[in-house]
């Protein structure tokens, strides 16, 4: 999917239109926000992939030798889904997830997905801005920094890129690539840290890059 976004981005940037001014307006007002939207959808999907993997690992930890896809296995998956949704902090503490490599990136991903999916304005929530160390209020009160919707906000994209230790001017495709790299590190650490009592198998996020 990431490769598809890149191809579409190149196609739109390399248009041979003779009206350069109209083409630039089309790019900045329509094309770029659309491509950013696709990248943000991908990041939200990556977050849900992390959720599924953690639930899968937690169920495998409690499996006690039950067979894959059996009723007992399905019941374990359901129980861990509820635990992750309703008692997330207990779930995190039980498996010491905050001590694993790249945990701050996982938390960023959750907050980003929540802002994108649940904010009617699609602006970044204060929790996300605070996690990234981005200013929410300038020094000369009562003036405030007001971020635009996530697909449109250059200020937010630059802040996120810098937090990820990328060039501030990079595009969302580069941001997605870096996030996936970090998430793979986290999931590898989680697979090692959560003992398994049945061979449930593993999920890789590399499929998002194709």
For each residue, the residues with C-beta under 8 A, 3 or more apart:
1: 4 5 38 42 208 209 210
2: 5 6 39 42 173 176 177 180 208 209 210
3: 6 7 209 210
4: 1 7 8
5: 1 2 8 9 35 38 39 42 172 173
6: 2 3 9 10 173
7: 3 4 10 11
8: 4 5 11 12 35 38
9: 5 6 12 13 35 171 173
10: 6 7 13 14
11: 7 8 14 15
12: 8 9 15 27 31 35
13: 9 10 27
14: 10 11
15: 11 12 23
16:
17: 20 22 23
18:
19: 22 23
20: 17 23 24
21: 24 25
22: 17 19 25 26
23: 15 17 19 20 26 27
24: 20 21 27 28
25: 21 22 28 29
26: 22 23 29 30 31
27: 12 13 23 24 30 31 32
28: 24 25 31 32
29: 25 26 32 33
30: 26 27 33 34
31: 12 26 27 28 34 35
32: 27 28 29 35 36
33: 29 30 36 37 151 152
34: 30 31 37 38 151
35: 5 8 9 12 31 32 38 39 171 172
36: 32 33 39 40 150 151 152 157 172
37: 33 34 40 41 151
38: 1 5 8 34 35 41 42
39: 2 5 35 36 42 43 171 172 173 175 176
40: 36 37 43 44 112 116 150 151 172
41: 37 38 44 45
42: 1 2 5 38 39 45 46 176 208
43: 39 40 46 47 109 112 113 116 175 176 179
44: 40 41 47 48 112 113 116 117
45: 41 42 48 49 208
46: 42 43 49 50 109 176 179 180 183 205 208
47: 43 44 50 51 109 110 112 113
48: 44 45 51 52 113
49: 45 46 52 53 183 203 205 208
50: 46 47 53 54 106 109 183 186 187 205
51: 47 48 54 55 84
52: 48 49 55 56 203
53: 49 50 56 57 187 190 202 203
54: 50 51 57 58 84 91 95 97 190
55: 51 52 58 59 77 80 81 84
56: 52 53 59 60 77 200 203
57: 53 54 60 61 95 190 191 194 196 200
58: 54 55 61 62 80 83 84 91 95 194
59: 55 56 62 63 73 76 77 79 80 200
60: 56 57 63 194 196 197 198 200
61: 57 58 95 194 195 196 197
62: 58 59 76 80 197
63: 59 60 66 72 73 76 196 197 198 200
64: 197 198
65: 197 198
66: 63 70 72 73 76 198
67: 70 72 73 198
68: 73 198 199 200 201
69: 73 74
70: 66 67 73 74
71: 74 75
72: 63 66 67 75 76
73: 59 63 66 67 68 69 70 76 77 198 200
74: 69 70 71 77 78
75: 71 72 78 79
76: 59 62 63 66 72 73 79 80
77: 55 56 59 73 74 80 81
78: 74 75 81 82
79: 59 75 76 82 83
80: 55 58 59 62 76 77 83 84 91
81: 55 77 78 84 85
82: 78 79 85 86
83: 58 79 80 86 87 90 91
84: 51 54 55 58 80 81 87 88 91
85: 81 82 88
86: 82 83
87: 83 84 90 91
88: 84 85 91 92
89: 92 93
90: 83 87 93 94
91: 54 58 80 83 84 87 88 94 95 97
92: 88 89 95 97 98
93: 89 90 96
94: 90 91
95: 54 57 58 61 91 92 190 193 194
96: 93 99 100 193
97: 54 91 92 100 103 106 190
98: 92 103
99: 96 103
100: 96 97 103 186 189 190 193
101: 185 186 188 189
102: 105 106 182 183 185 186 189
103: 97 98 99 100 106 107 186
104: 107 108 131
105: 102 108 109 164 179 182 183 186
106: 50 97 102 103 109 110 183 186
107: 103 104 110 111 131
108: 104 105 111 112 128 131 132 163
109: 43 46 47 50 105 106 112 113 179 183
110: 47 106 107 113 114
111: 107 108 114 115 125 127 128 131
112: 40 43 44 47 108 109 115 116 124 128 150 160
113: 43 44 47 48 109 110 116 117
114: 110 111 117 118 119 125 128
115: 111 112 118 119 122 123 124 125 128 150
116: 40 43 44 112 113 119 122 150
117: 44 113 114
118: 114 115
119: 114 115 116 122 123 124 125
120:
121: 149
122: 115 116 119 149 150 151
123: 115 119 146 147 148 149 150 153
124: 112 115 119 128 129 134 147 150 153 156
125: 111 114 115 119 128 129
126: 129 130 136
127: 111 130 131
128: 108 111 112 114 115 124 125 131 132
129: 124 125 126 132 134 135 136 147
130: 126 127 133 134 136
131: 104 107 108 111 127 128
132: 108 128 129 159 160 163
133: 130 163
134: 124 129 130 156 159 163
135: 129 138 145
136: 126 129 130 144 145
137: 141 143 144 145
138: 135 141 143 144 145
139:
140: 143
141: 137 138
142:
143: 137 138 140
144: 136 137 138
145: 135 136 137 138 155
146: 123
147: 123 124 129 153 155 156
148: 123 152 153 155 156
149: 121 122 123 152 153
150: 36 40 112 115 116 122 123 124 153 156
151: 33 34 36 37 40 122
152: 33 36 148 149
153: 123 124 147 148 149 150 156 157
154: 157 158
155: 145 147 148 158 159
156: 124 134 147 148 150 153 159 160
157: 36 153 154 160 161 172 175
158: 154 155 161 162 168 169
159: 132 134 155 156 162 163
160: 112 132 156 157 163 164 175
161: 157 158 164 166 167 168 169 170 174 175
162: 158 159 165 166 168
163: 108 132 133 134 159 160
164: 105 160 161 175 178 179 182
165: 162
166: 161 162 170 174 175 178
167: 161 170 174
168: 158 161 162
169: 158 161
170: 161 166 167 174 175
171: 9 35 39 174 175
172: 5 35 36 39 40 157 175 176
173: 2 5 6 9 39 176 177
174: 161 166 167 170 171 177 178
175: 39 43 157 160 161 164 166 170 171 172 178 179
176: 2 39 42 43 46 172 173 179 180 208
177: 2 173 174 180 181 209
178: 164 166 174 175 181 182
179: 43 46 105 109 164 175 176 182 183
180: 2 46 176 177 183 184 205 206 208 209
181: 177 178 184 185
182: 102 105 164 178 179 185 186
183: 46 49 50 102 105 106 109 179 180 186 187 205
184: 180 181 187 188 204 205 206
185: 101 102 181 182 188 189
186: 50 100 101 102 103 105 106 182 183 189 190
187: 50 53 183 184 190 191 202 203 205
188: 101 184 185 191 192
189: 100 101 102 185 186 192 193
190: 53 54 57 95 97 100 186 187 193 194
191: 57 187 188 194 202
192: 188 189
193: 95 96 100 189 190
194: 57 58 60 61 95 190 191
195: 61
196: 57 60 61 63 199 200
197: 60 61 62 63 64 65
198: 60 63 64 65 66 67 68 73
199: 68 196
200: 56 57 59 60 63 68 73 196
201: 68
202: 53 187 191
203: 49 52 53 56 187
204: 184 207
205: 46 49 50 180 183 184 187 208
206: 180 184 209 210
207: 204 210
208: 1 2 42 45 46 49 176 180 205
209: 1 2 3 177 180 206
210: 1 2 3 206 207
